[in-house]
């Protein structure tokens, strides 16, 4: 509502958003849904600030304000999952459960980024679902999936560089499927991600896509730039090129 008023009533062409990835996501959703001609300047004030980090925006307030006010706006791609836009990542399964538990006020307030690690440990033994995934209309994956992650950037939750070649300006989304079943499996997956060898892990499959269709054999929670959501069985994902700036 505030963004609509600033643009429609006050003629603002650049809005500064002070908050975390969830706040920036809501701003982007408003701008795209309403077709607003306005640039978004990010003032990082969240726990992870993944979009700001991936775009090399300074985390200190003074540096971020300088970029937001004086920087030249540049367009970035935006993903859409089941009608919700995201600039960083969306996913179903393990990562949504992890974010749900990390968003518990006591855990997040007390531990900050470490809260995501603690939440991950809590959910490490979640049983995989059976998944079918189509990429750009073609079958791509059929098998166990503890989580499916769709990323618009390379560095995702926990600061992992899970998709080294990902870019928010290439017109594609990076996709990762993890079939881990135990804490040992997850340790192997995370070690591969830390070494930037995700594509070589036998417990992961990665690819890129303009659009995806994901179907599970049971309903799973999902998230888009934070905040777990209702549990559908089917997800439709696509990229919108140069949709926000």
Secondary structure, 3 states (H helix, E strand, C coil): CHHHHHHHCCCCCEEEEEECHHHHHHHHHHHHHHCCCCEEEEEECCCCCHHHHHCCCCCCHHHHHHHHHHCCCCCEEEEEECCEEECCEEEEEHHHHHHHHHCCHHHHHHHCCHHHHHHHHHCCCCCCEEEEEEECCEEEEEEEECEEEEECCCECHHHCECCCCCCCCCCCEEEEEECCCCHHHHHHHHHHHHCCCHHHCCCEEEEEECEEEEEEEEEECEEECCCECCCEEEEEEEEEEEEEC
